[in-house]
């Protein structure tokens, strides 16, 4: 019996997440450092004035090097907060990391507590994910927050961050609401997708 798209996605999500969660802290840090260095070298990062990022949770690719680089180079750093059923990005400053400026949302993810304002447009948006395919589609945790945000296209370019094994050559089963990213950055380098 042929599995539905939802069932295929669910199986793939579990398989990759299991593999990702098997990484130890040393592997996460070492691989994440390579991935972040690859991001910082890209033309899109170099040219960006505003960067939308995520705070890593669990075995996700870490973003601390990018955060520090963005703040130390005078770029505007934005982090997401779930507001009702949407993600909104808010400006975060260096001093916000020195005190209790983050809340824990219902998914156990840190969000900026103090709102320093937001911007209408993000030059480079960087998102997490569980699996990514060669067409630019991604599988997240299944809540659809990022897909909803990507639909609004309030950014110039969108990068996904992942470990090499999270890249799937075969097409991921998709739905009408799934949105593509522009590039995927892993330890091996950057894959650019032809996103219309």
Secondary structure as a PSIPRED ss2 file (coil, helix, strand):
# PSIPRED VFORMAT (PSIPRED V4.0)

   1 X C   1.000  0.000  0.000
   2 X C   1.000  0.000  0.000
   3 X C   1.000  0.000  0.000
   4 X C   1.000  0.000  0.000
   5 X H   0.000  1.000  0.000
   6 X H   0.000  1.000  0.000
   7 X H   0.000  1.000  0.000
   8 X H   0.000  1.000  0.000
   9 X H   0.000  1.000  0.000
  10 X H   0.000  1.000  0.000
  11 X H   0.000  1.000  0.000
  12 X H   0.000  1.000  0.000
  13 X H   0.000  1.000  0.000
  14 X H   0.000  1.000  0.000
  15 X H   0.000  1.000  0.000
  16 X H   0.000  1.000  0.000
  17 X H   0.000  1.000  0.000
  18 X H   0.000  1.000  0.000
  19 X H   0.000  1.000  0.000
  20 X H   0.000  1.000  0.000
  21 X H   0.000  1.000  0.000
  22 X C   1.000  0.000  0.000
  23 X C   1.000  0.000  0.000
  24 X C   1.000  0.000  0.000
  25 X H   0.000  1.000  0.000
  26 X H   0.000  1.000  0.000
  27 X H   0.000  1.000  0.000
  28 X H   0.000  1.000  0.000
  29 X H   0.000  1.000  0.000
  30 X H   0.000  1.000  0.000
  31 X H   0.000  1.000  0.000
  32 X H   0.000  1.000  0.000
  33 X H   0.000  1.000  0.000
  34 X H   0.000  1.000  0.000
  35 X H   0.000  1.000  0.000
  36 X H   0.000  1.000  0.000
  37 X H   0.000  1.000  0.000
  38 X H   0.000  1.000  0.000
  39 X H   0.000  1.000  0.000
  40 X H   0.000  1.000  0.000
  41 X C   1.000  0.000  0.000
  42 X C   1.000  0.000  0.000
  43 X H   0.000  1.000  0.000
  44 X H   0.000  1.000  0.000
  45 X H   0.000  1.000  0.000
  46 X H   0.000  1.000  0.000
  47 X H   0.000  1.000  0.000
  48 X C   1.000  0.000  0.000
  49 X C   1.000  0.000  0.000
  50 X E   0.000  0.000  1.000
  51 X E   0.000  0.000  1.000
  52 X E   0.000  0.000  1.000
  53 X E   0.000  0.000  1.000
  54 X C   1.000  0.000  0.000
  55 X C   1.000  0.000  0.000
  56 X C   1.000  0.000  0.000
  57 X C   1.000  0.000  0.000
  58 X C   1.000  0.000  0.000
  59 X C   1.000  0.000  0.000
  60 X C   1.000  0.000  0.000
  61 X C   1.000  0.000  0.000
  62 X C   1.000  0.000  0.000
  63 X C   1.000  0.000  0.000
  64 X H   0.000  1.000  0.000
  65 X H   0.000  1.000  0.000
  66 X H   0.000  1.000  0.000
  67 X H   0.000  1.000  0.000
  68 X H   0.000  1.000  0.000
  69 X H   0.000  1.000  0.000
  70 X H   0.000  1.000  0.000
  71 X H   0.000  1.000  0.000
  72 X H   0.000  1.000  0.000
  73 X C   1.000  0.000  0.000
  74 X C   1.000  0.000  0.000
  75 X C   1.000  0.000  0.000
  76 X E   0.000  0.000  1.000
  77 X E   0.000  0.000  1.000
  78 X E   0.000  0.000  1.000
  79 X E   0.000  0.000  1.000
  80 X E   0.000  0.000  1.000
  81 X E   0.000  0.000  1.000
  82 X E   0.000  0.000  1.000
  83 X E   0.000  0.000  1.000
  84 X C   1.000  0.000  0.000
  85 X C   1.000  0.000  0.000
  86 X E   0.000  0.000  1.000
  87 X E   0.000  0.000  1.000
  88 X E   0.000  0.000  1.000
  89 X E   0.000  0.000  1.000
  90 X E   0.000  0.000  1.000
  91 X E   0.000  0.000  1.000
  92 X E   0.000  0.000  1.000
  93 X C   1.000  0.000  0.000
  94 X H   0.000  1.000  0.000
  95 X H   0.000  1.000  0.000
  96 X H   0.000  1.000  0.000
  97 X H   0.000  1.000  0.000
  98 X H   0.000  1.000  0.000
  99 X C   1.000  0.000  0.000
 100 X C   1.000  0.000  0.000
 101 X C   1.000  0.000  0.000
 102 X E   0.000  0.000  1.000
 103 X E   0.000  0.000  1.000
 104 X E   0.000  0.000  1.000
 105 X C   1.000  0.000  0.000
 106 X C   1.000  0.000  0.000
 107 X C   1.000  0.000  0.000
 108 X C   1.000  0.000  0.000
 109 X C   1.000  0.000  0.000
 110 X E   0.000  0.000  1.000
 111 X E   0.000  0.000  1.000
 112 X E   0.000  0.000  1.000
 113 X C   1.000  0.000  0.000
 114 X C   1.000  0.000  0.000
 115 X C   1.000  0.000  0.000
 116 X C   1.000  0.000  0.000
 117 X C   1.000  0.000  0.000
 118 X C   1.000  0.000  0.000
 119 X C   1.000  0.000  0.000
 120 X C   1.000  0.000  0.000
 121 X C   1.000  0.000  0.000
 122 X E   0.000  0.000  1.000
 123 X E   0.000  0.000  1.000
 124 X E   0.000  0.000  1.000
 125 X E   0.000  0.000  1.000
 126 X E   0.000  0.000  1.000
 127 X E   0.000  0.000  1.000
 128 X C   1.000  0.000  0.000
 129 X C   1.000  0.000  0.000
 130 X C   1.000  0.000  0.000
 131 X E   0.000  0.000  1.000
 132 X E   0.000  0.000  1.000
 133 X E   0.000  0.000  1.000
 134 X C   1.000  0.000  0.000
 135 X C   1.000  0.000  0.000
 136 X C   1.000  0.000  0.000
 137 X C   1.000  0.000  0.000
 138 X E   0.000  0.000  1.000
 139 X E   0.000  0.000  1.000
 140 X C   1.000  0.000  0.000
 141 X C   1.000  0.000  0.000
 142 X C   1.000  0.000  0.000
 143 X C   1.000  0.000  0.000
 144 X C   1.000  0.000  0.000
 145 X H   0.000  1.000  0.000
 146 X H   0.000  1.000  0.000
 147 X H   0.000  1.000  0.000
 148 X H   0.000  1.000  0.000
 149 X H   0.000  1.000  0.000
 150 X H   0.000  1.000  0.000
 151 X H   0.000  1.000  0.000
 152 X C   1.000  0.000  0.000
 153 X C   1.000  0.000  0.000
 154 X C   1.000  0.000  0.000
 155 X E   0.000  0.000  1.000
 156 X E   0.000  0.000  1.000
 157 X E   0.000  0.000  1.000
 158 X E   0.000  0.000  1.000
 159 X E   0.000  0.000  1.000
 160 X E   0.000  0.000  1.000
 161 X E   0.000  0.000  1.000
 162 X C   1.000  0.000  0.000
 163 X C   1.000  0.000  0.000
 164 X H   0.000  1.000  0.000
 165 X H   0.000  1.000  0.000
 166 X H   0.000  1.000  0.000
 167 X E   0.000  0.000  1.000
 168 X E   0.000  0.000  1.000
 169 X C   1.000  0.000  0.000
 170 X C   1.000  0.000  0.000
 171 X C   1.000  0.000  0.000
 172 X C   1.000  0.000  0.000
 173 X C   1.000  0.000  0.000
 174 X C   1.000  0.000  0.000
 175 X C   1.000  0.000  0.000
 176 X C   1.000  0.000  0.000
 177 X C   1.000  0.000  0.000
 178 X C   1.000  0.000  0.000
 179 X C   1.000  0.000  0.000
 180 X C   1.000  0.000  0.000
 181 X C   1.000  0.000  0.000
 182 X C   1.000  0.000  0.000
 183 X E   0.000  0.000  1.000
 184 X E   0.000  0.000  1.000
 185 X E   0.000  0.000  1.000
 186 X E   0.000  0.000  1.000
 187 X C   1.000  0.000  0.000
 188 X C   1.000  0.000  0.000
 189 X E   0.000  0.000  1.000
 190 X E   0.000  0.000  1.000
 191 X E   0.000  0.000  1.000
 192 X E   0.000  0.000  1.000
 193 X C   1.000  0.000  0.000
 194 X C   1.000  0.000  0.000
 195 X C   1.000  0.000  0.000
 196 X C   1.000  0.000  0.000
